[in-house]
Amino acid sequence: MGGGAKVSASSIWLAVSWWGIVIEISRITTVYDEVEDRVSLTGQGPEDEIYRGWLTRRLFDILLERLFEILGAADADGYSSVINEFAQNSAEADLKPSPPVTPGAGDQEIGPFLITEIDIADLEGTIRLGFRHNAEEGASLALAHRDLRKWLAIVRNAYTKAGWPMRNWPDWMTDRPSASAERPVLH
């Protein structure tokens, strides 16, 4: 695999938009696919268009490292870990099952594409992720920090299902009570 996969912290593309197609997704389903050995992202746009993309573990690892830095800035006296654990517990307690994003009759389905770049914009209290499958096309997702924490819990479940290593995950994400086998599927 070439060195083309990257995550950037640039938000320039957000200000000027993309020259191509950008789907602003508001709901997303994140599922590990055993056959592909990748994570599938399926997002719903404002006009019921469905964007489907694949994320490799390599690109996800890079993305997660950056997201953990944003959420869990370290402090000198060690309170950051406690604060992040509390915030993560609170967000996960609020995580409710919802129906998966799936194409319906008449929905425009875009993809699936291999996501090769992810742009991250750290805005006040919100993270905007731009999933690109080429330089000019992709999908954009804005998440408040609390919603980002919920999504990270779902991503953690995908990593666990995949058996992917989580050695670079912070303790406040990995030292969690184990989920019950009867817990509903979360998207």
C-alpha positions in Angstrom: 0.0 0.0 0.0 1.4 3.4 -1.0 1.9 6.4 1.3 -1.2 8.2 0.0 -3.4 7.8 3.0 -3.3 10.9 5.3 -5.1 12.8 7.9 -4.7 16.6 8.0 -5.6 19.1 10.5 -6.3 21.7 7.9 -9.6 23.5 7.7 -8.9 25.5 4.6 -11.1 23.3 2.4 -14.0 24.0 4.8 -13.9 27.7 4.2 -13.8 27.5 0.4 -15.7 24.2 0.1 -14.6 21.6 -2.4 -14.7 22.0 -6.1 -16.4 18.6 -6.5 -19.1 16.8 -4.7 -19.3 17.0 -0.9 -22.2 15.3 1.0 -22.9 16.9 4.4 -23.9 13.8 6.3 -25.9 14.1 9.5 -26.3 10.4 10.5 -23.6 7.7 10.2 -23.5 4.0 10.6 -20.0 2.6 11.5 -19.6 -1.2 11.1 -16.6 -3.5 10.8 -16.8 -5.8 7.7 -15.0 -9.1 8.3 -14.7 -9.9 4.5 -13.2 -6.5 3.6 -11.2 -6.2 6.9 -12.2 -2.6 6.9 -14.7 -0.3 8.6 -17.7 0.7 6.6 -19.0 4.3 7.0 -22.5 4.8 5.7 -23.8 8.4 6.0 -27.1 10.0 5.2 -27.2 13.5 3.5 -29.8 16.2 3.7 -31.6 15.0 0.6 -31.5 11.3 1.6 -28.4 10.6 -0.5 -26.4 7.8 1.0 -22.6 8.1 1.1 -20.7 4.8 1.6 -17.0 4.7 2.3 -14.4 2.3 3.6 -11.8 3.1 6.2 -8.7 1.0 6.6 -7.2 0.3 10.0 -4.1 2.3 9.1 -6.0 5.4 8.2 -8.4 5.0 11.2 -5.4 4.7 13.6 -4.0 8.0 12.3 -7.5 9.6 12.6 -8.0 8.3 16.1 -4.6 9.5 17.3 -5.5 13.0 16.3 -9.0 12.9 17.8 -7.7 11.6 21.1 -5.2 14.5 21.1 -8.1 17.0 20.6 -10.4 15.4 23.3 -7.8 14.5 25.8 -5.2 17.2 26.0 -2.8 16.2 28.7 -2.2 18.3 31.8 0.7 18.4 34.2 -1.3 17.3 37.3 -3.0 14.3 35.7 -6.6 15.5 35.9 -7.1 15.1 32.2 -7.5 11.4 32.3 -10.1 11.6 35.1 -12.0 14.4 33.3 -12.0 12.4 30.0 -13.1 9.2 31.7 -16.0 11.1 33.3 -16.9 12.8 30.0 -16.7 9.4 28.1 -18.9 7.7 30.7 -21.5 10.4 30.5 -21.5 10.3 26.7 -21.8 6.5 26.5 -24.6 6.5 29.1 -26.5 8.7 26.7 -25.9 6.5 23.7 -29.2 5.1 22.4 -29.8 2.5 19.7 -31.0 3.9 16.4 -31.8 2.3 13.1 -28.8 1.9 10.7 -28.3 4.2 7.8 -29.4 2.1 4.8 -30.4 3.0 1.3 -34.1 3.1 0.7 -36.1 3.1 -2.4 -35.3 6.2 -4.4 -32.3 7.2 -2.4 -29.2 8.2 -4.3 -26.4 5.9 -3.3 -22.9 7.3 -3.6 -20.0 4.8 -3.3 -18.7 2.7 -1.9 -15.3 4.4 -2.1 -12.0 3.7 -0.4 -11.5 6.8 1.8 -7.9 7.9 1.4 -7.7 11.2 3.2 -9.5 12.7 6.2 -9.5 16.4 7.0 -10.1 17.5 10.6 -11.3 20.9 11.6 -11.3 21.6 15.3 -14.0 24.3 15.7 -15.3 25.6 19.0 -16.9 22.5 20.6 -17.3 20.8 17.3 -15.1 18.5 15.2 -15.7 18.5 11.4 -14.4 15.4 9.6 -14.0 15.4 5.8 -13.8 11.9 4.4 -12.3 12.1 0.9 -12.0 9.3 -1.6 -10.2 11.7 -4.1 -9.0 15.3 -3.9 -12.4 16.8 -4.8 -15.1 14.4 -3.6 -16.2 12.9 -0.3 -18.4 13.5 2.7 -18.3 15.8 5.7 -19.5 15.1 9.2 -19.7 17.6 12.1 -19.8 16.2 15.6 -20.1 18.1 18.9 -17.5 16.8 21.3 -20.2 14.7 23.2 -21.4 13.2 19.9 -17.8 12.5 18.9 -17.3 10.6 22.2 -20.4 8.5 21.4 -19.1 7.8 17.9 -15.7 6.8 19.4 -17.5 4.2 21.6 -19.0 2.7 18.4 -15.6 2.8 16.7 -14.2 1.0 19.8 -16.8 -1.8 19.3 -15.7 -2.1 15.6 -12.0 -2.3 16.6 -12.9 -5.0 19.2 -14.9 -7.0 16.7 -12.1 -6.8 14.2 -9.5 -7.8 16.8 -7.4 -4.8 15.9 -4.8 -3.7 18.4 -5.7 -0.7 20.6 -2.4 -0.1 22.2 -2.4 3.6 21.2 -5.9 4.2 22.7 -6.0 6.2 25.9 -7.0 4.4 29.1 -10.1 6.5 29.4 -11.3 4.8 26.2 -10.1 1.2 26.8 -10.6 0.7 30.5 -14.4 0.4 30.1 -16.9 -2.0 31.6 -17.4 -4.8 29.2 -20.6 -4.6 27.2 -23.4 -7.1 27.7 -24.0 -9.6 25.0 -27.5 -8.4 24.9 -26.7 -4.8 24.3 -28.4 -3.5 21.1 -26.4 -2.6 18.0 -25.4 1.0 18.0 -24.8 3.0 14.8 
